[in-house]
Amino acid sequence: MEESKTELQLIKLSEIQSQEVSWLWFPFIPYGKLTIVQGDPGDGKTTFVLNIAAKLSKGEGLDREMKLTEPLNVIYQSAEDGLADTVKPRLEQAGADCGKISVIDEKIKSLSMIDERLEQAIIKTGAKLLILDPIQAYLGGGMDMNRANEARDMTKKLAALAERYQCAIVLVGHMNKAAGNKAAYRGMGSIDFFAVARSVLLVGRVEGEENIRAVVQIKNNLAAFGHPKAFALSEDGFQWLGDYEITADEVLGGIAPKANKMEQAKRLLRELAETNNAMQSNEIFSLADEQGISKRTLENAKKELGVRAKRINSTWYWELDKIRQ
């Protein structure tokens, strides 16, 4: 049987209008692209994305890199948790405006990644974030996520949908149990899911810190990798901690991170304050560098401890005498 021929269509790049990537959360979640959030079951992936959705529904961000001017509409699909007894209570605990968060009704027919209702819902709500949790539940009948050609077809269509409406699409995925493998290959199913996503975030436990979960970017095709972050889970709920010193290997291998650099930086400043009312900033930076503490981490520690900088003649000093203990 003769294969039908497809007419050649050429696109000259001179006819393409260049565009800058826009970000829901720089450099972690781009608009118009796919992002994967993956991790082991029970390690906080869903809590993480639910709290992002809750913040966005109120026009707020986790940090300053979520630059919002108004509340955003979100579509959140969860195949593993009940809406009434789990999803809504968790969103309410996170302070969400539930009027801004919609769910596509799957009572009559289960949803898949290539379901036309996804596009209809984005159009109707004007959603800027669509979450599918977990990836495995939205493959559609008969599709095998371990087969590259099928996975590629699904993700390409989903990526085209994200680009068409400049909607950030986040896929939440469980990790497989291949301990020791690279993070890219521990995501469930074909590597094509990882390949099509522009950003991949790993959420995992911090060894020795029962309530802390790390968020580490393990892929970014659009910008430099973001600094690892962390959040705490307790009886009081979710608490965003911000920058955290940990690597993907430490998260995956269950290895305790090297002394948390932020705490190390605070300790250095407190020790210096015991014998100095003020010090030249260059001297402090030099001492921090000897301990492997970055300038950025030291600046953050300075801010948290309430250290003020003062210029005398042409030299900057840090005033350590009123440091917050």
Secondary structure as UniProt FT lines:
FT   HELIX           13..15
FT   STRAND          23..25
FT   TURN            26..28
FT   STRAND          29..30
FT   TURN            31..32
FT   STRAND          34..39
FT   TURN            41..42
FT   HELIX           45..57
FT   TURN            58..59
FT   TURN            64..65
FT   STRAND          74..78
FT   HELIX           83..87
FT   HELIX           88..93
FT   TURN            94..95
FT   HELIX           98..100
FT   STRAND          101..102
FT   TURN            113..114
FT   HELIX           116..125
FT   STRAND          129..133
FT   HELIX           135..138
FT   TURN            141..142
FT   TURN            145..146
FT   HELIX           148..165
FT   STRAND          168..175
FT   TURN            179..180
FT   HELIX           183..186
FT   HELIX           191..196
FT   STRAND          199..206
FT   TURN            207..208
FT   STRAND          209..220
FT   STRAND          229..234
FT   TURN            235..236
FT   STRAND          237..243
FT   HELIX           248..253
FT   HELIX           261..275
FT   STRAND          278..280
FT   HELIX           281..290
FT   TURN            291..292
FT   HELIX           295..304
FT   TURN            305..306
FT   STRAND          308..312
FT   TURN            313..314
FT   STRAND          315..319
FT   TURN            321..322
//
